[in-house]
């Protein structure tokens, strides 16, 4: 009896220890079976499909594996969690039971319909405790229109002699959603660029139109002849409903660039018969040689204007970049050919190969250094005066001009005053009133 009891005890202890070992060590982590090394793994457990065009079918693979060493994993069902987008779907795996080490592929589809962001969760029910369920998180970004100009509307450096120049470009939708295009125009910041009114649209459709992903609108921009310099303030405006897209339009005109200093020559006051002269500087501010072929008074300039020191007949000036030359403009004042209104003496033109500014105009001004008399009032009206009663009126003599005015005599026209009724009141501070001049 004693031996039998010992054997029973040993048997109970062995069984208890074996069960305890299975509870403590059997399986693999939270998904392990109690008595079997049963484990299930889905990789990846999250998928971001990114952005795709409406109607496109995008497929991603998920591997379903039995990563344990015992038993059979049974996939009991695959479904979408509540609230998931129906733009996600999958193909049923080829096998629903997996032995240790076996795997099967689950093909997950994303077919965008609305163009909005999408999210969802795939639930995989199986027999692996304790959860007996695995999840795959799904996300997708909404479709967007992505407009760009191909190539950028940038002419780079263009020699001035080659302007105007046309450039062919495209407005392209690189996004995943159609963009409505209502119209296209230039900001017209300074008139240096022109957008041609003819557009090459998909299927020759008129505006407004939906520009589908991958489609483009062809257009032509002209870089007009302009001054030398870099121009980057123009913009191509693309209107889409209440939105306006802007794209830079740039270009740099290179060549000679004439600068004349001063652009206005003012001789000031010059006495008749006298000559005044002013120097004028010509500078090449461009990147190419400046050729100055002539400097001459323009048609209609004052007859007293003359140019000296300019390019000799048949021999042009050649000015390298930043080089300068000087010529002079002279004016011989004459009463017979006075300045026009506003002291205008006309212009001198500088002829060069700077086609944007040739001829370059130098405005001329000057005034005669002569006096002029301005009596105020010009008519003296004594009105009604009683006979035998003396009365007087004041006469102001003004010199509104520049030269000194000399009054040598001041007298009454006796031929007009036969009765001798008028006389000049003597004023010692103004000698002409006393007849001394």
matplotlib code that plots the C-alpha trace (Angstrom):
import matplotlib.pyplot as plt

x = [0.0, 2.7, 4.5, 1.2, 0.6, 4.0, 3.5, 0.2, 1.8, 4.6, 2.0, 0.0, 3.1, 4.3, 1.0, 0.7, 4.2, 3.6, 0.4, 2.1, 5.0, 2.5, 0.7, 3.9, 5.9, 3.6, 2.8, 4.2, 3.1, -0.5, -1.7, -0.3, -2.5, -2.5, -1.3, 0.0, 2.5, -0.2, 0.6, -0.7, 0.9, -0.3, 2.4, 2.1, -0.6, -1.1, -1.2, -1.2, -2.2, -1.2, -2.9, -4.3, -6.7, -10.4, -11.2, -7.7, -7.3, -4.3, -3.3, -1.1, -0.1, -0.4, 1.3, -0.8, 1.6, 1.4, 4.5, 4.0, 5.3, 2.2, -1.4, -3.4, -4.4, -7.9, -9.0, -12.7, -13.6, -12.4, -14.5, -14.4, -14.9, -17.9, -17.3, -14.7, -14.7, -16.1, -13.3, -11.3, -11.7, -9.7, -9.4, -10.0, -6.8, -6.1, -6.0, -7.8, -5.9, -2.2, 0.2, 3.3, 5.5, 2.9, 1.8, -0.7, -1.1, -4.0, -4.4, -6.0, -7.5, -8.1, -10.4, -11.0, -14.5, -15.1, -11.6, -11.8, -9.5, -10.4, -9.7, -10.8, -9.9, -9.8, -10.8, -9.4, -11.2, -9.2, -8.8, -5.7, -6.5, -6.8, -8.1, -8.9, -8.8, -6.1, -6.5, -5.0, -5.3, -6.0, -5.6, -5.6, -5.1, -7.7, -7.1, -5.7, -5.1, -1.5, -1.0, 2.4, 4.0, 6.1, 8.8, 8.7, 7.9, 11.5, 13.2, 16.6, 19.1, 18.1, 20.2, 18.3, 18.8, 16.9, 13.8, 10.9, 11.1, 8.2, 8.2, 5.9, 4.8, 2.2, 0.0, -0.1, -2.1, 0.4, -2.1, -4.7, -7.9, -9.3, -9.0, -11.5, -9.8, -12.0, -9.4, -5.7, -4.2, -1.1, -1.1, 0.3, 2.6, 4.7, 3.9, 7.2, 5.4, 2.4, 0.2, -1.1, -4.9, -4.7, -4.5, -4.0, -6.5, -7.3, -9.7, -9.7, -12.3, -13.0, -12.7, -14.0, -12.8, -11.8, -8.1, -7.8, -4.7, -1.8, -3.5, -2.0, -2.9, -0.4, 0.2, 2.6, 4.2, 6.2, 9.2, 8.8, 11.7, 12.4, 15.2, 18.2, 17.6, 16.1, 12.3, 10.6, 7.4, 5.1, 2.7, 0.6, -2.9, -5.0, -8.5, -10.4, -13.7, -13.0, -9.3, -6.5, -3.2, -0.1, 3.1, 6.1, 7.0, 10.6, 13.2, 16.5, 17.3, 21.1, 23.0, 24.3, 22.5, 23.0, 22.8, 23.0, 23.8, 22.2, 19.0, 17.9, 20.4, 19.4, 21.5, 19.8, 19.8, 22.0, 22.4, 21.6, 24.7, 26.4, 27.1, 26.7, 28.0, 27.3, 29.0, 27.0, 28.2, 27.4, 27.9, 27.5, 25.7, 25.1, 27.0, 27.7, 29.6, 27.6, 28.0, 27.1, 26.8, 25.6, 24.7, 22.7, 20.1, 16.6, 14.3, 12.7, 15.6, 16.5, 18.7, 21.4, 21.9, 25.2, 26.9, 30.6, 32.8, 30.4, 31.2, 33.0, 31.2, 31.5, 33.4, 31.2, 32.1, 32.5, 32.0, 32.9, 30.7, 31.0, 33.1, 32.0, 32.5, 31.7, 30.3, 29.1, 26.0, 26.2, 23.5, 24.0, 21.1, 19.3, 16.4, 15.4, 14.9, 13.8, 13.0, 9.5, 7.0, 8.5, 12.0, 12.0, 15.0, 14.2, 16.2, 19.5, 19.3, 22.0, 21.8, 23.1, 22.7, 20.7, 17.5, 15.3, 16.4, 17.6, 17.4, 18.1, 16.7, 18.4, 15.9, 17.2, 16.0, 17.3, 16.1, 17.1, 18.9, 16.9, 14.6, 10.9, 8.6, 5.2, 3.1, 0.3, -2.4, -2.0, -5.0, -5.4, -9.0, -9.7, -13.4, -15.6, -13.8, -15.3, -13.9, -11.1, -10.6, -7.3, -7.0, -4.3, -3.8, -0.8, 1.1, 3.5, 6.3, 7.5, 10.4, 9.2, 12.2, 15.8, 17.9, 18.1, 15.5, 16.7, 13.9, 15.3, 12.1, 8.6, 6.2, 2.7, 1.9, 1.0, -0.6, -3.2, -3.5, -4.2, -5.7, -2.8, -5.0, -2.6, 0.8, 3.3, 3.8, 7.5, 9.1, 12.7, 13.2, 12.3, 14.3, 12.3, 9.4, 11.5, 12.7, 16.3, 16.1]
y = [0.0, 2.4, 1.9, 2.4, 5.7, 6.9, 6.1, 7.9, 10.9, 10.9, 10.7, 13.6, 15.7, 14.9, 15.8, 19.0, 20.1, 19.3, 21.4, 24.2, 24.2, 24.4, 27.3, 29.2, 28.4, 27.1, 29.3, 32.7, 35.8, 37.1, 35.3, 31.8, 28.9, 27.5, 24.1, 24.8, 27.2, 28.7, 32.2, 34.5, 37.5, 39.9, 42.2, 45.0, 45.8, 49.3, 50.6, 54.2, 54.2, 57.9, 59.9, 58.4, 59.3, 58.7, 55.3, 54.0, 50.5, 50.4, 47.1, 46.4, 43.0, 41.7, 38.5, 36.3, 33.8, 31.1, 32.0, 29.4, 25.8, 23.9, 23.6, 25.1, 28.7, 28.9, 32.2, 32.4, 35.6, 38.9, 42.1, 45.9, 47.5, 49.8, 53.3, 52.1, 53.6, 51.3, 52.4, 49.6, 45.9, 42.7, 39.4, 36.4, 34.5, 31.2, 29.4, 29.9, 27.3, 27.7, 25.1, 26.2, 28.3, 28.6, 32.0, 33.3, 36.7, 39.0, 41.5, 44.8, 47.2, 51.0, 52.3, 56.1, 57.3, 60.6, 62.0, 62.6, 61.3, 57.7, 55.5, 52.1, 48.9, 45.3, 42.8, 39.2, 36.7, 33.5, 30.9, 32.2, 33.3, 35.4, 38.2, 35.8, 38.8, 40.8, 44.3, 46.1, 49.9, 51.5, 55.2, 57.1, 60.8, 62.7, 63.6, 67.1, 69.1, 70.1, 72.7, 73.7, 75.3, 73.0, 74.3, 77.3, 80.5, 81.8, 83.1, 83.4, 85.8, 87.0, 89.4, 92.6, 92.1, 88.9, 90.4, 90.0, 86.3, 83.7, 80.8, 77.8, 76.4, 74.1, 74.4, 70.8, 69.0, 66.8, 66.0, 63.2, 65.3, 67.3, 71.1, 73.4, 76.1, 79.2, 81.4, 82.4, 85.8, 87.9, 90.3, 92.8, 94.4, 96.4, 95.2, 93.5, 90.1, 89.2, 86.1, 85.0, 84.5, 81.1, 78.1, 74.4, 72.5, 68.8, 67.9, 71.6, 72.3, 76.0, 77.5, 76.8, 73.2, 70.4, 69.7, 66.0, 64.6, 64.4, 66.7, 70.0, 73.3, 74.7, 78.5, 81.0, 84.0, 86.7, 88.4, 91.9, 94.2, 96.2, 97.9, 95.9, 94.4, 91.5, 91.4, 89.2, 90.9, 89.6, 86.7, 84.2, 84.1, 81.0, 81.3, 78.3, 79.2, 81.4, 80.5, 82.1, 80.4, 82.5, 81.4, 83.7, 85.0, 86.1, 87.1, 89.1, 91.3, 91.6, 93.9, 97.5, 99.9, 103.5, 106.1, 109.8, 112.3, 114.7, 113.8, 117.5, 120.3, 123.7, 126.6, 129.0, 132.7, 133.6, 137.1, 137.6, 136.9, 135.0, 131.2, 128.8, 125.2, 122.0, 118.6, 115.5, 112.0, 108.8, 105.6, 101.9, 100.1, 96.9, 93.7, 94.2, 96.9, 100.2, 101.7, 105.4, 106.5, 110.1, 112.9, 115.7, 118.4, 117.0, 118.6, 121.7, 122.5, 126.1, 127.4, 128.4, 124.7, 123.0, 119.7, 119.4, 116.4, 113.7, 110.8, 112.1, 111.6, 107.9, 107.1, 105.7, 105.5, 102.0, 101.8, 98.6, 97.8, 100.6, 102.8, 106.4, 109.3, 113.0, 115.5, 119.0, 121.0, 124.7, 127.4, 130.8, 132.9, 135.2, 137.5, 136.6, 132.9, 133.0, 129.8, 128.4, 128.3, 126.8, 127.7, 124.9, 124.7, 121.3, 118.1, 116.5, 112.9, 110.2, 107.4, 104.0, 100.2, 100.2, 99.5, 99.8, 103.5, 104.7, 107.6, 108.7, 112.2, 115.0, 117.8, 121.3, 124.4, 128.0, 131.6, 134.9, 137.1, 140.2, 142.6, 143.2, 146.0, 145.3, 148.4, 147.9, 148.8, 149.0, 151.4, 154.2, 155.1, 158.3, 157.9, 161.0, 164.0, 167.5, 170.3, 172.1, 169.4, 167.4, 163.7, 161.1, 157.4, 155.2, 153.4, 150.5, 149.5, 146.0, 143.9, 140.3, 139.1, 138.4, 141.2, 144.7, 147.1, 150.7, 153.3, 156.3, 158.4, 158.6, 161.1, 161.8, 161.5, 165.0, 164.0, 162.1, 164.8, 167.9, 169.8, 169.1, 167.6, 164.9, 165.2, 162.9, 163.6, 164.0, 161.5, 162.1, 158.3, 157.5, 160.0, 159.3, 161.1, 164.2, 163.9, 163.1, 159.4]
z = [0.0, 0.8, -2.5, -4.4, -2.6, -3.4, -7.0, -7.1, -5.5, -8.0, -10.8, -9.4, -9.0, -12.4, -14.0, -12.0, -12.9, -16.5, -16.5, -14.7, -17.2, -20.1, -18.5, -17.8, -20.9, -23.6, -26.7, -27.7, -25.9, -25.7, -28.8, -27.7, -27.0, -23.5, -24.6, -28.1, -29.6, -31.8, -33.1, -36.0, -37.5, -40.2, -41.8, -42.4, -39.9, -41.4, -45.0, -46.2, -49.9, -50.4, -53.1, -56.3, -59.1, -58.9, -60.5, -60.1, -58.5, -56.1, -54.6, -51.6, -50.2, -46.6, -45.5, -43.1, -41.2, -38.7, -36.7, -34.0, -33.9, -33.2, -34.2, -37.1, -37.5, -38.8, -40.5, -39.8, -41.5, -42.9, -42.8, -42.6, -39.2, -38.8, -40.2, -42.7, -46.2, -48.8, -51.1, -49.5, -50.4, -50.6, -52.4, -50.2, -49.5, -51.2, -47.9, -44.7, -42.6, -41.9, -40.5, -38.5, -40.8, -43.5, -44.9, -47.4, -49.2, -48.7, -51.5, -50.3, -52.8, -52.7, -55.4, -54.8, -55.8, -54.0, -54.1, -50.3, -47.5, -46.7, -43.7, -42.4, -40.6, -41.8, -39.0, -39.4, -37.1, -36.2, -33.6, -31.9, -28.3, -26.4, -28.8, -31.7, -34.0, -35.8, -37.4, -40.4, -40.4, -43.8, -44.8, -48.1, -48.8, -50.8, -54.4, -55.2, -58.3, -58.7, -61.4, -62.7, -65.8, -67.9, -68.3, -65.9, -67.8, -67.5, -70.6, -68.9, -70.5, -74.0, -76.1, -76.7, -80.4, -80.3, -78.7, -79.1, -78.5, -78.2, -75.7, -75.8, -72.4, -70.8, -67.8, -66.6, -63.9, -62.0, -59.3, -59.0, -59.3, -62.2, -61.8, -63.4, -65.5, -66.2, -67.8, -68.1, -68.3, -67.4, -64.5, -67.1, -64.6, -67.0, -70.6, -71.0, -71.6, -73.8, -73.4, -76.8, -76.9, -78.6, -76.3, -77.1, -74.8, -74.5, -77.4, -78.3, -75.6, -74.8, -71.4, -68.8, -68.8, -66.4, -66.7, -65.9, -64.1, -66.6, -69.1, -70.2, -71.8, -74.3, -74.4, -75.8, -74.1, -75.8, -74.2, -75.7, -76.7, -73.6, -71.7, -70.6, -67.2, -65.2, -65.1, -62.5, -61.4, -64.0, -63.2, -65.1, -63.5, -63.7, -62.5, -61.1, -59.5, -56.6, -56.6, -58.5, -59.1, -59.8, -61.7, -62.2, -65.7, -65.9, -68.3, -68.5, -71.5, -72.0, -74.3, -74.3, -72.0, -72.6, -69.8, -70.6, -67.8, -67.5, -69.3, -69.0, -69.9, -68.5, -69.7, -67.3, -68.4, -71.3, -72.7, -76.3, -78.4, -75.6, -75.7, -72.9, -73.0, -70.9, -70.9, -71.3, -70.3, -72.1, -70.1, -71.1, -68.3, -70.2, -70.8, -74.5, -76.4, -76.9, -80.4, -80.6, -84.2, -83.9, -81.6, -83.2, -82.5, -83.3, -85.8, -84.3, -81.8, -81.3, -84.0, -81.5, -80.4, -81.5, -80.5, -80.2, -79.3, -80.5, -82.9, -86.0, -89.3, -90.3, -87.1, -84.3, -80.6, -79.2, -75.5, -73.6, -70.6, -68.0, -70.3, -70.8, -73.2, -73.1, -75.6, -75.2, -76.1, -76.7, -77.0, -78.5, -77.3, -79.8, -79.5, -83.0, -82.0, -78.4, -76.3, -76.7, -73.8, -70.7, -71.7, -74.2, -76.6, -78.1, -77.9, -78.8, -79.9, -79.2, -81.7, -80.6, -80.8, -77.6, -79.5, -76.4, -76.0, -79.3, -79.9, -76.4, -75.9, -74.0, -73.2, -73.5, -71.6, -71.4, -71.1, -72.5, -70.0, -71.0, -69.2, -70.0, -68.9, -67.4, -66.5, -64.1, -65.0, -68.7, -68.9, -66.3, -65.9, -64.0, -64.3, -63.9, -62.5, -61.9, -64.0, -62.4, -59.8, -59.8, -59.0, -59.5, -60.1, -59.4, -62.1, -61.2, -63.6, -63.1, -64.6, -64.5, -66.6, -65.6, -67.1, -65.6, -67.0, -67.6, -67.9, -69.7, -70.1, -68.9, -70.6, -71.7, -75.4, -76.2, -79.5, -77.5, -74.8, -76.9, -73.9, -71.6, -68.9, -67.9, -66.3, -64.5, -60.8, -60.1, -57.7, -56.7, -56.0, -59.7, -61.9, -65.1, -63.6, -63.5, -67.0, -66.0, -67.1]

ax = plt.figure().add_subplot(projection="3d")
ax.plot(x, y, z, "-o")
ax.set_aspect("equal")
plt.show()
